[in-house]
Amino acid sequence: MFGAVISGLCTHDDPRLREAARAVAAVLTGSAPETLESETLDFKEDPTRRDAAGGHRIGARESDAAARLLAEAAACLANHEGGVLVVGVDERRSGEDALIGTDLDAGELRRRIAEITAPPLVVSCREVTEAGRRLLLLLVPRNCSAEPHSATVSRNGGRRTPRRLGSACVDMATVAQLVDWSRERVSHDWSAVPAGRPVSDARSAAVEVLRDLLSESQEPDRLAITGLPDADLLARLQLTRPDGSLNRAGELLLCPSDTGRILYLRRPAPGAPSTARVTTVGRGLIEEVVQTLRAIEFNNPVLGHTETPSGVRVPLPALPPGAIREALVNAVMHRDWDIPEHIVLDHAGDELTVFSPGGFFGGITERTVLTAPSRTRNRALGDVLRSLRLAEREGTGVDRMFIDLIRLGHPRPEFTQRDGGVRVVLCGGRPVPEVDRLIRLLPPDLLAMARTFVAVDLLRRRSSVTAAELAEAAQEGEPELKGFIDRATRAGLLVRTANPRSDGRWAWRLTDAAREVLAPILPYHSRPKQESIRLIAEIAGRNGSVRNADVQDLLGVESVRASELLRAAVDSGVLTLAPGVKARGRSTAYVRTAATTPQES
């Protein structure tokens, strides 16, 4: 009665595809489409295929009217539990006559839906052909944020903010409705929802991985539960419901997948063809995580060594394993599991890019990811990963990435939201021993804070930094940084510059002792004359003016050498005397000439 594609989807991993396939099969056997719709399933006709007389046209192109109709329907599902839109079905008919098909371009439709919804709603699309008709299955993720999706529903810009109630869409038109909706959202945990599967569905190999990870922690309370029966162990890890069945976190970690959830690619260099491709089908997610970490370890060469205080020589791979683990586990923990796409790890040379489907959650942005309170769509899943010691304690995973990279002289991790997900880029390479030596001189209280490493990273590249500049880089407010600057000053890491900047703001630099440790890698320390002139111009541009004392302070040179460099900068046209000041004396100040626009170091 129905084709192989629909038959295959009836047993797919994704419950939305299963529901859609079974509903289409029921339509073909005579059921009315409208009787099959649910809180998570909606049939939609392609409006571009209806002519003025009400008949159906075949081959019509996509229209903005179709995009608006489907954007509203998608927002409606997303603002409830997510679901699937089956496009190309006439709800008033049954049997094969109900399948009128669609010619809408899937890629253009996805783009347009994201464009006319706010926040942008990213749907996935599956094309199927049944009874000779092409249908589109639009897979809609559940909106896990505190802001509902609205959609443009008319040419003049009219918008609606719908939510699904039963099989109907109702517009949330009042402030009270929107507030009630938001309150419901913030307390929801996708991973704690019942999966409807017994513990016996869990792979025994996946359960053994849980036991191994608990044992590796060597913590007494975790070692004590490794010998429990499976059902008791999973209950202690909160992977089951009170009735003994698995929750979604348990299903995800322990039950086999037909498609795999993680894809690892290895390339010799960015842009080069992949030389290895690792993904695993038929295993639990916890097995996939462990296998992926092993594959990265195999492809992560040792490029240096360090010694512990006791003299033990420790290898240093191109990318720090702790940062790799946190990037992968964060992707698993925070991604939107309603989107049927892989977590992708692209390991090119000494650079690792981790793509996690679904955007930032709970108001976190690229500019607050380091310091915003930890929020996740999947609290139960996150708790399990922390219990297994795969993830750092709550709120410190991103800190770990910053600390592990910067202490080896590598750039800070980069976070961007694009292409329907979050990308994290870790850049490694040969460790920089000078940075490691400086870090080892710092007291434990500073080493526990990511802001310490951000400050070291900034002052490796520029001679001074204001509290505002450090606050922006550390993603904090200036008041929160005052205590840190005081501690870093007492610890001999920072010292205030000799003079404030032209706007009256004070700046801080590395102490002379810290500069001596980093001297070989500082771009502003003991440099050739022309490079020093360029740096002086940068200082004048950043500070508003520059004096002899500033050059001494920021470039680490004696007074005579500072005077020589200032004269050379004036002679070369880079600097000129500040208006109204004398050409001699300690207060003589210079400003950068208008024609000089050097790049900041």
N, C-alpha and C positions, 0 to 999 in steps of 0.2 A: 504493500500500500504506500509506503514512503521509502525514500532513497537511502543509500548507504551513508551519506553525510549526516543526515538527521539521526539515523540509527546509531552512528558512532558517537554523536554528541550527547546522546541520552545517558552515557556512562562517563562523560568527561569529568575531569577534576573540578572544574569551575561550576558551582551550583547554578549560576545564572545561565550558563550554556545548557546545562541539563534541563532546567525549567523551560527554556525557550524551545529546545528540541522536542520535548514531550508535548508542549502546547501545540506546536506546528503539526506534530503527528496526530494529535486529537482533532485538529481542524480538518485534516485530510480524511478522517474517519467520520466526519459529519457534525462535530461539535461547533457551536457558534463561537467565534473568537471572543466576543465580549463576555461570555460566560467563563472563559479561561483566564481572564486578566486577574491580577492579584496585586498585593502591595509592592511586589518586585518585578512584575511583568506587565508590559503595555504593548498592545498592537497598534501600529500606526500605518495609515495609508499614505503613499507618496502623493501629495496634492498636485504635483506637476503632471500626473498621469490621468487627471480627470478633465474632460472637455466641458464646454459650456452646457451641453445637453445632459451632463451627468454620466456619460459613458466613459470608459477607460481608454486612454491613448497609450500606445506602446512606443518607447524610444524618446520620450520627452527629456530635455536636459534639466539639470538641477536648477533650482530657483531659490531666491532669498526667502520666499515664503515657506518653502520646505525647511530651510535651515532654522527659521524662527519657530516654526511649529515643533520641530524636533528638539531645539534648544530648550524650549519651555518644558517639554515632556521629560527631557534628561535632567533638568534642574529639579523638577518635581520628584523624580526618583532619588536623586542624589541627596535632597534635603530630608529624605526618609531613611531608607536602608540601602539605597543603591538598587541596582537591578539590571534589566535588559529591555531595550526597545526593539521590537521586531518590525522592521520597516518593509512595507510592500504587501500589506494584508488589508483587505476590505472587511471591516468588522461586521457589516450587515449581511455577509454571505457566509457560506460554509462549503466544505469540500474543496476541490481544486479551484472552483470559481472564486474562492476567497483570496487566493494567491494571485494578486495582480502584478507583483514584482515591482522593481524600481531600477532606474538608470542613474540614480544619484551617484556621483563620484565620492567614494569613501574618504579619501584623503582630504578633498576640498570640504566635505561636510564636517569632518572632525575639526579642521582649521576654523571653519566659520562658527561652529558651536562654541569653541573656546573664545572666539573673538567677540561674540555678542552675549556672553555670560560674564557676570562679575560676582565673586572672583572667577577667573577663567576656569571653565570646567573641561577637563581633558577626558574624553571617552575613548575606548578602544573599539575596534570594528572587526567583525567576522563576516565574510561573504559566503553565502550558501546558495545552491541552486536546487530547487525542489519543484517537481511537476513542471519542469521547463521554465520556471520563473526564478529570477535572481532576487534574493532577499538579503537585507543587511541586518545583522544583529549588533546593535550598539550596546556595549557593555559599560554601564555607568557605575563609577565608584561611589561609595557612601561618603557624604560630606562630613569629615571628622573635625572641621574647624568650628569656631564659635560664630562664624559669619555665614549666613545662608547664601546660596547661589540665587541670583536673579537673572532674568533673561529678557532681552529686547523682543517684544512680541508684535510690534507694528513699525511701519516705515517711518513714522514721525518720532520714533524713539521711546514709545511707551514701554514700561517694564512691569514684569510680574515677578513675585517671589513665591512660587508655589511649593507645596509639600503634599505628599501622597497620604491620603486617608482612605483605607480600603483600596478600591480600584479607581478612585477619583482623585483629581488634583484640585486643591483648594489654595487660593491665594492668601498669603499672610500679609494682610493689608494694614494692620494696626501695630503700634509699638508694643502693646502687651503680647500679641501673638509672637512677635519676633523675640522678645525677651524670654518668653516661656520656651520657645524653640531652642534658644541659645543655652538655657539652663539644662535642658535635656542632653544637649550634645556634650558639654564639658564633663559629664559624669559617665559617659559611655566608654566601654572598653571592648573593642572588637575581639580581642584575643580571649576574653573570658566568656564569650557567648557559647552556649552548648553547640557541639558539633554533631550530636546525634549518632556517635559511633562508640562501640564498646571498647574497653581496654584491650580486648583480644585482637582488635584491628591494628594495634601498634606492632611495628617490626621489632622482633626480639633483638636484632643487631643494633637498632637505634636505642633501645633501652640500655643495652650494654655500653654504648657510648656515653650515656648519662652517668652510668656507674664509674666509668673510667675517668671522666672529668671531675667527678666528686672526689675520687681517690687522689688524683693529681694535686688537688688543693692542699692535701696533708693537714687539713683543719679537722680537729676532733669531732665537731658537731656534724660535719659532712661525711667523714669516714664512718660515723656511727649508723648512717642510714643506707649505706651502699649494699648491705646484706639483706635488706627488706624484700619481701615479695614484690613483684612488679606493681600490682594494684596499690599497695601501701606506699611504695616509693613514689609513684606518680601522684598520689594524693598529697604526700609531704611536699612535693615540688609544686603543688597547686596546678597540676595539669589535668585534673578531673573535676567534675561537678559533684555536688552532694549525692546524686544518685549513682555515682560510680562511672558514669560515661565520660568520655573525653571532652574537654572544651576545645576551642579552636586552636589555642596554643599547643595543646597536646596533639591534636590532629596534624598540625603543621609540622611539628618537630619530629613526630614518630611514625606517621603513616606514609606509605609510598606515594610518589607522585608520578604521573604518566609523562610529564614534560620536564621535570627538573625545575628548580627555582633559582639557581645560581649558575652563571656562565663566566668562566675565567679564560681570558685570552692572553697569550704571551707573544710579544713582538720584540725583535732585536732593537728597534728604535721607533719613535713616534711616526706614524704614517706608513710603516713597513707592513708587509703581509704578516699575518700571525703564523707562528711556527708551532704553536700548541693551542688546543681548544679543549677545555675540560668542562663538562657538565654531566650530571648524574641523573639517570631516570630510574624510578622504582625504589627510591630510598627515602628516608625521612630527612627533613631539613637539617637536623642536627648532624647527620652523617655528611650531608653536603658541605656544611660549614667546616667541619674538621678536614674533609678531603681537600677543600679549596685552600685552607691554610697550609696544608702540606705541599700542595702544588706551588704555592707562592714561595714557600721556604726553599724548595728545590731550585727555583729560578731566581733566588735572591743572593747574589754572590757576596762573599766576605771581602771587603775592600780595606779593612783596617783592624786595629786592635787597641784595647785599652787595658789598664790594670786596675784591679780593685785595691782598696787600702791595704789589704793583706798580701798584695803582690801577685794575685792570680791573674793571668792573662786572659782577657775576654774578647772573643771575635766580634767585630762590628760589621754587619751586613750593609749593603747599599741602602736598604730601607729598614728602619727600626721595626722589628716584629710587633712591638706593643702598639705602634701607630697603625700598622696594617690590621691587626686584630680588631682594634677599636673601630676603624673605618668600616670593616665588613660587618661587625656585630651591630654597629649603629644603623647600618642599612637594613639589616634583618629586623631590628627592633622597631624602627620608626617608619618603615615604608608603608605604603597603602597596599594591603594584601588583596583588596578587591580589584586591583589592576592586574590583569593576567600577563605580566611581562617579567623577564628575568632581572635579578640584580646582576649587573655586568661589571666585572673587574677587568680593566684593560691595562695590562702590565707591559709598558713599552720602555725598553732600556731600563733606566733607574727611576722611572716615573710610574705611579699607579693611580689610575682614575677609577673611582667607584661610583657607579650610577645606581641610584635607588628610586624606583617608581613612586610617584606621589610627591607633592610639594612639602615644604616645611609645615609644621603642625603647631597649633596653639599660639599663634602670633609670633613665633620665632622667625627671624629673617637672616639673611646673609650677614647683616651688620650686628646681630645680637646672639649668634649661635654659640659664642664662647662663654657668655655670661648670663644669658636668659635662664630662668628656672627650667629644669628638665621637664619636658612634657612629651608624651608619646601617645599614639593611637592605640598602642598595644601594651598596656601596663602589665597584664599577667605574663605576657611573653617576656617583657623586659625583666620582670622579677626573677623568672626562671634563669635567664641568661646571666644575671648577676649572681644567683645562687650557685651556678656552675662555675663561676669565676671566669667566664668568657668575657664578660663586660665588667668595667670598673664600677665602683659603687655609684649610686644615682647622682647625676649632675657633674661627673668628673671625666667622662669619656673623651669629650672634645679637648679638655685640658691636657689629657694624656697625649693626644696627637700633637698638640703644640709643643709640649715639653720634650717629648722624645725626638721630634725633628730638630728643633732649634738647638738643643744641647749638643747635637752632632754637627752643627754648622749648616744645616739644611734650611731652605725657606719654610715659612709658615704654611700650614695647609690652606688650600683655597676652597671655599664653599660657594657654589652658585646654584640657583634654581632655574632650570631651563629644560626644554624638551619633555615636559611633563614629569619631571623628577628633580632630584637633588644630586649634583655632582660634587665629589670631594676629590681633590687632586693632591697627592703626596709626592713631592720631589726629593729624591735622595741623591746618592752618589758617594764619593769618597769622603769620609768624615774629616772635619776640620779640627785638628788636635788642639789648636789654641783656644777654641771656644770650650772644648771639654775641660781644659786645664783651668780656665776661669771659673766655670761652673763648680768645679770641685773645691774652690776656695770659699764658696758662699755657705752661710749657715743654713741648717735644715729648714728654718721657718721661711726663708726666701725660696728655697728649692721646692717647696710645696705649692707655690703660686705660679700660675701660668703667666701672670703679668711680669714676673721677674724675667722670664725668657723672652717675652715680647720686648721688654726694655733693652735687653742685650742685643736682640736682633735689630732693633731700630738704630742703636748707637754703634753697631758695626758699620753702618752705612752712612750715618750723618754725625756731625761733630757734637750736636746738642739737640735736646728735645724739650719742648714745653710740657707742662702738665696736660694741656688740652690735646696736644699731639699724641702723647702717650695714652691718654684716655680714649681717643678715637681708635688707636691701634689695638688697645686691650679691650675695647667694647665696653667701657665703663664710664661712669661720670667722674668729673674731677674731684668732688669731695671724697669719693670712695678710694681715690688713689693717694690722698694726702698721707695716710698712715703708712702706705707702702713706700712712698718716697722718703719718709722719715727713717724707716727701718733700713732701706737700701743705703741711705747716707751714713747711718751709724755702722753698717756692715762694711763700709769701704768700697761699695760698688759705684755710687753716684756722688757727685759734688755739684753745688750750684755754680753756674758760670760767673765769670768776673763781673760782668755787667748785664743788666736786663736788656731785653730787646727794645726797639724804638717805641713799641706800644706800651711799655712799662711791665710786660710780663717777664718773669724770670724763667730761665731754662736750666736744664741739668745736663751734665756730661759724665762720661766715665772718669773715675779718679785716675790719677797718674799711674798708680800701681796696676789698675785694671788695664789701662792702655798699654803698659809695658808687656803684659801677658798677651794681648791681642795685636801688638805692634806689627807683625808681619802681614796681617790681613786687613788692617785699617786703611781705607783709601785716603784718609786725611793726615796720616802720621808719617813724617820723614819722607816726603815725596819730592820729585823733581820740581824745579822752579815753576815751569809752565803749569803743571798740574796744581801746584799750591796756589798760583794766581787764580786758576779757575775755581778752586774751593773757596778762596777769599771772596770772589764775586758771588758765589752761592750764599755764603754767610751774610754778605751785605744785603742781598736780595731777600733772604728769609728774615733777617733781624731788622731791616730797615736802614741800618748803617753798620759800619765796622770801624773799630779803633785798634790801636796797637795792642792794648791789653786783651782784646777779643781774639786777635790772631795768636798771641802767646797761649791763651787759655784753650782755644779750640783746636789749634794745630799742634800744640805741644812744642813750641819753639821759643828761643830766647828773644829778648827785647830787640837786640840788634838785628837778628834775622827777620823778625816781624817788620821792622822798619824798612829793611831792604825789599821785602815782598810787597809792602804797601806802595813803595815808590815805583817798583816795577809794574804793579797793577795800574797805577796812574799813568805811567809812561806808555803802556800798551793800550790805553783807552778803555780799560775795563772799569776803573773807578775814577771818581772825581771828588774834590773836596765838597763836603756838605755845605749848603748855603749858610753864610754868616759865621763860619768858624775860621780860626786862625790856622795857618799852614804849619805851625809848630806847637808843641806842647802835648801833655798827656791826654788832654780832652779833644785833640784833633780827630775829627770823624770824617769818614768817606762814605759815599753812596755809590751804588752801581749805576753806570751810565745807561740811558734809555735804550741804547742800541745793543746792550749786552743781555742775552737771555740764555745763559748756560743752564744745562739740565742739573737738577738736584741729584746729589749722590745718594 
